[in-house]
Amino acid sequence: IKIPEIEEDYLENSLIELVKNNPRMLYDFFDENNIIIYPRCIDGSWGYNIDEITTPFSHKTRIEAEIAGFEDAFKLLESRL
């Protein structure tokens, strides 16, 4: 069985929709895999921590920070596999 490759834009758009509609599901998924994501806001700029990883506060909205955090969390999970 050959599985077609999924375009990166499709995955990114799907992730954006999931974050907008039901981010709790992704937080729960990563919590179960011991990857804890903490979105944070300082002076109107958003960033996030994942475990010991701290990112700069370079996002304008919480959703932007969550999307970037989930992308990094997927990379971290993949590196653990």
N, C-alpha and C positions, 0 to 999 in steps of 0.2 A: 504494500500500500504506500503510495507516494502522497505525502502531505504537502500541500502548496505552501510556499513561503508567504508569510503575512507581511505586508508593507509596514515600515516603521511609522508612517503617517497614520495609518489605520490604528495601530496600537496606541499611539500618543492621543489621538482623538477619542478612542475608547476609554483611556485612562482619565482624560479630562471630563468626559461625561459621567464616569463612575464617581469621580471626586465631587462633581457638582450635585449629583443625585443621591449618593449614598456612601459618603466617605467612611462612615462607621464600619462598614463591611471590610474595607481595606485595613483600617486600624486593627480590627479584631484579627484579621488574617495574619498581620505582622506580629501582633502581640503573641499569638499562638506559636509563632516561629522565633520568639525571643528577640525580635527587632522592634524596639520601642522608638516611636517617632513623637517628638515634642515640637509642635509649631510654637513660635514665640514672636512677640511684637515689641519693638522698642522705638519710641518716637515716630510711630506710623509706618515703619519699615518692618517687613516680615522676614524671618529666617526659621531654621529648624535645627534640632539636634536629633541624631540617630545614635543611640548608645553613646559612645565617646566622641562621635564626630560632631563638630560644631560648624555651622555654615555662617557666612556673613549675612547681614540683614539687607539683602539686595532685592527683595520682592515687594511689589506695591500692594499686593493683597494676600490674604490668608490662603485663598485657593491656589494662587501661584506658588506659594511656599509649600503647600501640601502636595501639589503635583510634582514639584522638584524633589520633595522628601520621599514620596512614593517611588519615583524613578530611582533614586539612590538606594532605597530599601530593597528594590528588586535586584539591583546590581550586587548588593551585599548578600542577599539570599542566594543568588546564583554563585557567588564566590565560595559560599559555604557548602554547596552541593558537590 
